[in-house]
Amino acid sequence: MSKRQNDNLSMKEALSAFIQKNKLEKGMDKVNAKDAWVRLMGNGVNNYTTAVELRNETLYISLSSSVLREELSLGKSKIITMMNEELGKELIKKLILR
């Protein structure tokens, strides 16, 4: 049985320690990337978004509108910058719209 720590931790600190101890950062990054996309793009883009997936520093976005895909492709670097700022770390290096 593992020892308990008697230190008083906030819930955020306890969850962060649990995530690090169990090596769950990559999974949390994937979830956070999806949430960041929804927050940043708003309802207009999210209505046409069918999938958001983060793999190896590349964010894959599936869109049901070819017109929107073309429009967003013009601002890929800005989207990457905004996503990384929202996530609080340099997580996304490349954006692929499909």
FIGUDO-817641 format. One record per residue: residue in three letters; chain; x, y, z of N, C-alpha, C in turn. Coordinates in nm, 2 decimals. Example, Ala and Ser with C-alpha at 12.3 -4.5 7.8 and 13.67 -1.06 7.14 Angstrom:
BEGIN
PAMAR/ALA/A/1.32/-0.57/0.78/1.23/-0.45/0.78/1.32/-0.33/0.78 .
PAMAR/SER/A/1.28/-0.22/0.71/1.37/-0.11/0.71/1.29/0.00/0.79 .
END
This chain:
BEGIN
PAMAR/MET/A/0.08/-0.12/0.00/0.00/0.00/0.00/0.09/0.12/0.00 .
PAMAR/SER/A/0.06/0.22/-0.08/0.14/0.34/-0.09/0.11/0.44/0.03 .
PAMAR/LYS/A/0.21/0.52/0.06/0.19/0.61/0.17/0.11/0.73/0.12 .
PAMAR/ARG/A/0.04/0.78/0.21/-0.04/0.90/0.19/0.05/1.03/0.21 .
PAMAR/GLN/A/0.03/1.13/0.14/0.10/1.25/0.16/0.01/1.34/0.25 .
PAMAR/ASN/A/0.07/1.39/0.36/-0.01/1.47/0.45/-0.02/1.62/0.41 .
PAMAR/ASP/A/0.04/1.65/0.30/0.04/1.79/0.25/-0.10/1.82/0.20 .
PAMAR/ASN/A/-0.15/1.94/0.23/-0.28/1.98/0.18/-0.26/2.04/0.04 .
PAMAR/LEU/A/-0.32/1.97/-0.06/-0.31/2.01/-0.20/-0.44/2.06/-0.25 .
PAMAR/SER/A/-0.43/2.16/-0.34/-0.56/2.20/-0.40/-0.60/2.09/-0.50 .
PAMAR/MET/A/-0.72/2.09/-0.54/-0.77/1.99/-0.64/-0.69/2.00/-0.77 .
PAMAR/LYS/A/-0.66/2.12/-0.81/-0.58/2.13/-0.94/-0.45/2.07/-0.93 .
PAMAR/GLU/A/-0.38/2.09/-0.81/-0.25/2.03/-0.79/-0.25/1.88/-0.78 .
PAMAR/ALA/A/-0.36/1.83/-0.71/-0.37/1.68/-0.70/-0.40/1.62/-0.83 .
PAMAR/LEU/A/-0.48/1.68/-0.92/-0.51/1.62/-1.05/-0.39/1.63/-1.14 .
PAMAR/SER/A/-0.31/1.74/-1.13/-0.19/1.75/-1.21/-0.09/1.64/-1.17 .
PAMAR/ALA/A/-0.07/1.62/-1.04/0.02/1.52/-0.99/-0.03/1.38/-1.04 .
PAMAR/PHE/A/-0.16/1.35/-1.04/-0.21/1.23/-1.08/-0.19/1.20/-1.23 .
PAMAR/ILE/A/-0.21/1.31/-1.31/-0.19/1.30/-1.45/-0.04/1.27/-1.49 .
PAMAR/GLN/A/0.05/1.34/-1.42/0.19/1.32/-1.44/0.24/1.19/-1.40 .
PAMAR/LYS/A/0.19/1.14/-1.28/0.23/1.01/-1.23/0.19/0.90/-1.32 .
PAMAR/ASN/A/0.07/0.91/-1.38/0.02/0.80/-1.46/0.04/0.82/-1.61 .
PAMAR/LYS/A/0.12/0.92/-1.64/0.16/0.95/-1.78/0.04/0.97/-1.88 .
PAMAR/LEU/A/-0.05/1.06/-1.84/-0.17/1.08/-1.91/-0.17/1.22/-1.99 .
PAMAR/GLU/A/-0.05/1.28/-1.99/-0.04/1.41/-2.06/-0.09/1.41/-2.20 .
PAMAR/LYS/A/-0.05/1.31/-2.28/-0.08/1.31/-2.42/-0.23/1.30/-2.44 .
PAMAR/GLY/A/-0.29/1.22/-2.37/-0.44/1.20/-2.38/-0.51/1.33/-2.34 .
PAMAR/MET/A/-0.46/1.40/-2.23/-0.52/1.52/-2.19/-0.50/1.63/-2.30 .
PAMAR/ASP/A/-0.38/1.63/-2.36/-0.35/1.73/-2.47/-0.45/1.71/-2.58 .
PAMAR/LYS/A/-0.49/1.59/-2.62/-0.58/1.56/-2.72/-0.72/1.62/-2.69 .
PAMAR/VAL/A/-0.76/1.60/-2.57/-0.89/1.65/-2.52/-0.89/1.80/-2.52 .
PAMAR/ASN/A/-0.78/1.86/-2.47/-0.77/2.00/-2.46/-0.77/2.07/-2.60 .
PAMAR/ALA/A/-0.71/2.00/-2.69/-0.70/2.05/-2.83/-0.84/2.06/-2.89 .
PAMAR/LYS/A/-0.92/1.96/-2.87/-1.06/1.96/-2.92/-1.14/2.07/-2.85 .
PAMAR/ASP/A/-1.13/2.08/-2.72/-1.20/2.19/-2.65/-1.16/2.33/-2.70 .
PAMAR/ALA/A/-1.03/2.35/-2.72/-0.98/2.47/-2.76/-1.03/2.51/-2.90 .
PAMAR/TRP/A/-1.04/2.41/-2.99/-1.10/2.43/-3.12/-1.24/2.48/-3.11 .
PAMAR/VAL/A/-1.32/2.41/-3.03/-1.46/2.45/-3.01/-1.47/2.59/-2.96 .
PAMAR/ARG/A/-1.39/2.63/-2.86/-1.40/2.76/-2.80/-1.36/2.87/-2.90 .
PAMAR/LEU/A/-1.25/2.84/-2.97/-1.19/2.95/-3.06/-1.27/2.97/-3.19 .
PAMAR/MET/A/-1.33/2.86/-3.24/-1.39/2.87/-3.37/-1.54/2.91/-3.37 .
PAMAR/GLY/A/-1.60/2.89/-3.26/-1.74/2.93/-3.24/-1.84/2.84/-3.32 .
PAMAR/ASN/A/-1.97/2.87/-3.31/-2.07/2.78/-3.37/-2.07/2.77/-3.52 .
PAMAR/GLY/A/-2.03/2.88/-3.59/-2.03/2.88/-3.73/-1.94/2.77/-3.79 .
PAMAR/VAL/A/-1.82/2.77/-3.74/-1.72/2.67/-3.79/-1.75/2.53/-3.73 .
PAMAR/ASN/A/-1.79/2.53/-3.60/-1.82/2.40/-3.54/-1.93/2.32/-3.60 .
PAMAR/ASN/A/-2.03/2.39/-3.66/-2.14/2.32/-3.73/-2.09/2.24/-3.85 .
PAMAR/TYR/A/-1.98/2.28/-3.91/-1.92/2.21/-4.02/-1.80/2.12/-3.98 .
PAMAR/THR/A/-1.76/2.12/-3.86/-1.65/2.04/-3.81/-1.70/1.90/-3.78 .
PAMAR/THR/A/-1.64/1.80/-3.84/-1.69/1.66/-3.82/-1.59/1.58/-3.73 .
PAMAR/ALA/A/-1.46/1.62/-3.72/-1.37/1.55/-3.64/-1.25/1.65/-3.61 .
PAMAR/VAL/A/-1.19/1.64/-3.49/-1.07/1.71/-3.44/-0.98/1.61/-3.38 .
PAMAR/GLU/A/-0.86/1.59/-3.43/-0.77/1.49/-3.38/-0.63/1.55/-3.37 .
PAMAR/LEU/A/-0.56/1.53/-3.26/-0.42/1.57/-3.25/-0.34/1.45/-3.25 .
PAMAR/ARG/A/-0.24/1.44/-3.34/-0.14/1.33/-3.35/-0.01/1.39/-3.38 .
PAMAR/ASN/A/0.09/1.36/-3.30/0.23/1.40/-3.32/0.25/1.54/-3.36 .
PAMAR/GLU/A/0.20/1.63/-3.28/0.21/1.78/-3.30/0.14/1.83/-3.43 .
PAMAR/THR/A/0.05/1.74/-3.48/-0.03/1.78/-3.60/-0.17/1.78/-3.56 .
PAMAR/LEU/A/-0.25/1.88/-3.59/-0.39/1.89/-3.56/-0.46/1.86/-3.69 .
PAMAR/TYR/A/-0.54/1.76/-3.70/-0.62/1.72/-3.81/-0.76/1.76/-3.79 .
PAMAR/ILE/A/-0.82/1.84/-3.88/-0.95/1.89/-3.87/-1.03/1.84/-3.99 .
PAMAR/SER/A/-1.14/1.77/-3.97/-1.23/1.72/-4.08/-1.35/1.82/-4.09 .
PAMAR/LEU/A/-1.37/1.87/-4.21/-1.48/1.97/-4.23/-1.57/1.91/-4.34 .
PAMAR/SER/A/-1.70/1.94/-4.32/-1.80/1.90/-4.42/-1.82/2.00/-4.53 .
PAMAR/SER/A/-1.76/2.12/-4.52/-1.77/2.22/-4.62/-1.64/2.25/-4.69 .
PAMAR/SER/A/-1.63/2.23/-4.82/-1.51/2.26/-4.89/-1.48/2.41/-4.90 .
PAMAR/VAL/A/-1.59/2.49/-4.90/-1.57/2.63/-4.90/-1.50/2.68/-4.77 .
PAMAR/LEU/A/-1.55/2.63/-4.66/-1.50/2.67/-4.53/-1.35/2.61/-4.52 .
PAMAR/ARG/A/-1.33/2.50/-4.57/-1.19/2.44/-4.57/-1.09/2.53/-4.64 .
PAMAR/GLU/A/-1.13/2.58/-4.76/-1.05/2.67/-4.83/-1.03/2.80/-4.76 .
PAMAR/GLU/A/-1.13/2.85/-4.70/-1.12/2.98/-4.63/-1.03/2.97/-4.51 .
PAMAR/LEU/A/-1.04/2.86/-4.43/-0.96/2.84/-4.32/-0.81/2.81/-4.35 .
PAMAR/SER/A/-0.79/2.75/-4.47/-0.65/2.72/-4.51/-0.57/2.84/-4.54 .
PAMAR/LEU/A/-0.64/2.95/-4.56/-0.57/3.08/-4.58/-0.51/3.14/-4.45 .
PAMAR/GLY/A/-0.56/3.09/-4.34/-0.51/3.15/-4.21/-0.46/3.04/-4.12 .
PAMAR/LYS/A/-0.39/2.93/-4.18/-0.34/2.82/-4.10/-0.25/2.87/-3.99 .
PAMAR/SER/A/-0.15/2.95/-4.03/-0.05/2.99/-3.93/-0.11/3.07/-3.81 .
PAMAR/LYS/A/-0.21/3.15/-3.84/-0.28/3.23/-3.74/-0.36/3.13/-3.65 .
PAMAR/ILE/A/-0.43/3.03/-3.70/-0.50/2.93/-3.63/-0.41/2.86/-3.53 .
PAMAR/ILE/A/-0.29/2.82/-3.59/-0.19/2.74/-3.50/-0.15/2.83/-3.39 .
PAMAR/THR/A/-0.12/2.95/-3.41/-0.08/3.05/-3.31/-0.19/3.06/-3.20 .
PAMAR/MET/A/-0.31/3.08/-3.25/-0.42/3.10/-3.15/-0.45/2.97/-3.07 .
PAMAR/MET/A/-0.44/2.86/-3.13/-0.46/2.73/-3.06/-0.35/2.71/-2.95 .
PAMAR/ASN/A/-0.22/2.74/-2.99/-0.11/2.72/-2.89/-0.13/2.82/-2.78 .
PAMAR/GLU/A/-0.17/2.94/-2.81/-0.19/3.04/-2.70/-0.31/2.99/-2.61 .
PAMAR/GLU/A/-0.41/2.94/-2.66/-0.53/2.89/-2.59/-0.48/2.77/-2.50 .
PAMAR/LEU/A/-0.40/2.68/-2.56/-0.35/2.56/-2.48/-0.25/2.59/-2.38 .
PAMAR/GLY/A/-0.18/2.71/-2.40/-0.08/2.75/-2.30/0.06/2.68/-2.32 .
PAMAR/LYS/A/0.07/2.62/-2.43/0.20/2.56/-2.47/0.21/2.53/-2.61 .
PAMAR/GLU/A/0.34/2.52/-2.66/0.36/2.50/-2.80/0.34/2.35/-2.84 .
PAMAR/LEU/A/0.21/2.32/-2.86/0.17/2.18/-2.88/0.14/2.15/-3.02 .
PAMAR/ILE/A/0.10/2.24/-3.10/0.06/2.22/-3.24/0.16/2.29/-3.33 .
PAMAR/LYS/A/0.22/2.21/-3.42/0.32/2.26/-3.52/0.26/2.27/-3.66 .
PAMAR/LYS/A/0.16/2.18/-3.69/0.11/2.17/-3.82/-0.04/2.16/-3.82 .
PAMAR/LEU/A/-0.11/2.21/-3.91/-0.26/2.20/-3.92/-0.30/2.14/-4.06 .
PAMAR/ILE/A/-0.37/2.04/-4.05/-0.42/1.98/-4.18/-0.57/1.98/-4.18 .
PAMAR/LEU/A/-0.63/2.04/-4.28/-0.77/2.05/-4.30/-0.81/1.95/-4.40 .
PAMAR/ARG/A/-0.91/1.87/-4.37/-0.95/1.77/-4.47/-1.10/1.76/-4.47 .
END
